[in-house]
Structure formats: structure tokens, C-alpha cells
């Protein structure tokens, strides 16, 4: 067991390497395995039957604990030595290398008939007899592919094969379709393995369309050279609301899960909705991660498209926006992240599984070939020499055999992963332990307001403090006057995420002026000044179409924020949304051109306010959030150099008190600049007093004295 002092030194050394050298730091020097062991909270034994390069598919449970770049994952052999690995993280679902067999079966016969029904339109039935080729498919089965010139069609299909004992029997049933706007299609069926005696297939198509489909057929068999493992991970819903004809769902996303797609499931039988996915939380992207029209059509054939492609997410939450329009929200919504599972290629030595006991060979329980340690977000990204052998690059000349091994990694032996357990060597002290020390002292009297902040235990030493609108009203526009201090007046380092959350709050609206042809409304903010980027207006008036202009109220002149037309169509009860670039304002004025109509009456108005969050490192204790100093300079903390690491670890919410005037507010000696100015003005005042005294003395002196 490493002594406590040495463990602390090792942990701090590893952390400093992580934070100061960046994500591509070099491989640790010889003898640093002990440093690595204490950085990972989880581990699992690895089992392999043969020595040599083998594949290690990572499970969702492992990925959820790791950083997205797998920097906090290491492999050690049975002797405790670190083992380099080559990571094939996949390239999504859009790139697959396949070897395909293709044949066009001979059509032996065609029959068409119309089937009348009492409960619906007549069915058009087409029956085709196809010859089965004698060629053996490379995958053990064929895909039957349908080609047709028709632009749109839907058919049910039944494929039958003759059986000498029981006659012709169905071997597969399904549905095929092609739809436009947007284009979607399913035109192939995967046939089960066929007996060598089967030389003919019967394909029967049925649909209500009176025009024959008249398809052509192909048999295809594909072998995936670089297969991608599809993994589905259910995502936990943390919030849902309905507004403006939309459903907004917030989902918790482990940072280690880099989803390629999002799958939506619902019990609503038929729907067609526009769905967009946005990145939320610290480090989020300002653009949508993806969007698509998802649908289901519940007819004789269940037609649906329930997945949309995503770009890489940086935050720890996803916001799903579903455009419902006038339709009711989808029932029993659930979501899952769909990703291609990373695979590690590792050269592990298989341990002996048997030993001779006398004259008998006694089989022993399997022994691990190594151990996988992972999680915690504390380790640097290793720079192994094997990383030059990318599975996605072609190999030529002498390396062609290696290239085939990498490209066809699915043919390599698979390493089995044992149960995930806690790493007994893990040091649980906070990852930001190096930042928990107090910073420079501060003159608390320079700030006009404060909040008390009570910090409870935080697993990694990081605390998350959402700022309130009244905080932002007191603070400067650039938020350079925010400070977190302890009871001794020492600063605590923090990071600021400018627009981490968005609040939707009610505004009061008053008809300020109504004159011939126009009306002016004044909107009062919950706190002022405040930054907002959207207004949502509700009115009972069933129809209107009027020009408007929205202004930010200023001391001298009003500033135009946006203009356009306020339009509500008959039968449309949805609220109106006015979006504009985020602005810090004291109030808003809405100018509407009414013409000869009466001014509009508004039942409610809400504003959307982007609100920053403050992340600070501090141990358990009492602190103060100080703000309101017009002369404060922007603070500089070392924590900013490890922003990505700090914002990726778990944070805790402290308990905050109300915003109040700073009781320590007083005479502001402040920094050297303030002190110098005070001394200058004091000296000048003293000089004036001395001059006055000398003048009075000379004036009172008798002449000739």
C-alpha cells in the first residue's frame, strides 16, 4: 500500500501532467504504472483464449464512465504492465466496406389477379415464380431486392418455397414501400438460409393501388469487411414541457456516449413530425445537432422512420424539440442513443488454463489475461506507437497482411470482459483537489451586493452556481465583478459559462400610448437590466395581421431590436414568438401599427432569458458570492487552463441565500490605484488647507511687521 503522502503526490503529479500537457500528452515514463492505477474508479478483468492480437468491444456501461476520447481508459496485463492498444472508434453508420454478390434470378412465370373485399377496395395481387441460382451466397443467405420504376408504392409481400413433404410454404412475410417528399424506401427482404433442394421461389405482392408494380428482382449477398456494432442506450428524461405547438424534452446524456443517431419511440400509431436535437449543458454547441422528419403510417404495412442522425454533442444533456403543430403530443415518448461501438485491438498473452497434477491434468478456472481500468476523467490521452496503424487506412506492400487484419477485425479472437467492479487502488479524493486551495485575498468592501453560498460535499470538488436575474442586474455587463470568497476573504477560482441555461419568465405589459393608427406597449422586466432574446405573446383576439417594431428602452433614445408583422390566422390559437439577438435592456417597448382597428389586448407575455452558470472549486464550507464593483478587473485563475476537463466532471449544487446589500461595504481602500488616488486627493486637500491658513495669517499681520 502506498503511504498517504506519496499517494497524494502521485495523484497531483498525474493531474498536473493531464492538465498542463493537454489531450495528446506522451506515454508515461517507466515506473508510472502506480500513478495510473490510482486514477481510475472502475475496473474489469479481461479473458482471452489465445495469445496475440484480439478485439475488445467496449460496452455501453464502460463508455458511460469514460471521457468521449477514451483518454481515461487503460489496459494492464496479468503482471501489471500497461499494454498499448489501437482504438477503432468507428465512423458512424454511413460508411461500411462490403463485398457483395449479385445475381438476377430468372422469372419462370407471372400471374396477376384482382381480389374483391367486402370491407375495403379490391386488392391487386401479383405472383412471380423465380428460379433460385445454384451459387452459394457468401453470407449463407440472400437478400431479395425489388426494383420498380413507380415513384411511390406500398405492398405487402409473401415469399414461399416448395417443400416435398408439406407442399409450398411461406418462408417470410413483410412489407415494402417507396415514398417521396422526403424520399424513403424499403425495397429488400432478407431470406432465411435456403435448403440446397430449393430451386424455385414464389413471390406474392398485394396492394390497393390498381396499377401493377411490375418489378424486377435481384439476389444480393454481402459480407461486411469493417462492421460497426450498433449499440442502443436508453436516455433518461429529466424534463418535458409543451409550448407554442411544440414538445420540448430534456434528456440526460452521459458524456462518454457519442451518439451517431437518436431513436424516438412512441405508442402513437400514425404521425409525421419535424424533430430537432440541440446540445445542452456546459460546453454545448450553439447549433442544432441534427433534424429530420420522423413518421409512422399504420396501414396494412407498418411504415416508419424513427431515427435521425446527430453531430457530436459536447454537453451532458440533449434537448429534443418536436413540432406538433395542432396535433396532440406523441404518447409514451422514449428516446435512445444509437452509436457505433468502439473496439480496441490489443495484443494480450493468454494465461495457462491447465497444469499437471501428478499423472492427471487438472483444469483450473480461467485466469484473467489482464485488467481494464477506466473512468474518472483524470488521465491524459496516451500516445501509443500502434496509433499509426489506423484501421481506416489501406495497407500496401509488406503491410498488406496487417491491413487485412485491421480491416477485418471482426475475424480476430474476442476478449471477454468480466464484471465491472470498483478499483481498490483508486484514490477517491477530488479530481480538482489542486484547485481547492484559497486564492488571493480580496477587499470585500468594494462590492455592493452579496449572496451567501453553503457548499456541501462535492465528489470532485466542483460546484455549480446558476446566476439569477437580480444577480445579473447588479453585476456589470461583462460580469468581470463576480467573485467567490471564503470567510477569510480569500478568492476561490471559478469558470463562467455565459449562456448555460434559458429561463422563461412572465413580463408585465401596459398600454402606454394609443393614438390614431398605432399603439405603444411598455414591457416591464422581472429585474433590470436583463438580457433576453425572445418574447412569447398570448392574445384572445382570433385574427390580426399588423406591422410591429420592438425597441429597447434607453435613457436618451430607444434602440430597434426587431421588426416585422404580427400575424394570427383564424383558428390558430398558438402564441406569437418574436426572436432577436440577445440584448441587455432596461425595458422593452412594442410599437404596433393598428390602422383603424382597436389596439390588441394581450393576455400574457413571457421573455426568454439566457442565464450564465458559475462553476467554482471549493471544499465544504460557507462562502459569499460578491458582485457590483464598477472598477473591478477581470479575474485570472489557473482553473481556466483546464476548462474542458473541469466542465466534464460531476458538479454539485450549493445552497444559496437571497441577494442583499453587502454588509461589509465601507471605505474602499481597494487596490494600489484606489489608494494612490486617495492619497493624491488627501495631499491636495491638505495643501489647500495650509494655503488658506497662511493666507489668513498674512492678512491678520500688522503693516510693517
ZIKAQUI-V381502 format. One record per helix or strand of 3 or more residues. SS is the DSSP state (hx for helix, st for strand). FROM is the first residue (numbers start at 0). TO is the last residue. If there is no record, write none. Layout:
# ZIKAQUI-V381502
SS_FROM_TO ; SS_FROM_TO
This chain:
# ZIKAQUI-V381502
hx_3_20 ; hx_32_36 ; st_41_46 ; st_51_56 ; hx_59_64 ; st_72_76 ; st_84_87 ; st_97_102 ; st_106_114 ; st_122_130 ; st_142_146 ; st_152_160 ; st_168_178 ; st_183_185 ; st_187_189 ; st_199_206 ; st_215_223 ; st_228_233 ; st_235_242 ; st_245_251 ; st_260_264 ; st_270_279 ; st_287_297 ; st_301_304 ; st_306_308 ; st_316_322 ; st_333_340 ; st_342_347 ; st_353_356 ; st_359_362 ; st_369_373 ; hx_384_387 ; hx_396_406 ; hx_408_410 ; hx_432_434 ; hx_443_445 ; st_448_454 ; st_461_465 ; hx_468_473 ; st_482_485 ; st_493_514 ; st_517_523 ; st_529_538 ; st_543_551 ; st_558_567 ; st_575_584 ; st_587_592 ; st_601_616 ; st_620_626 ; hx_637_645 ; hx_671_699
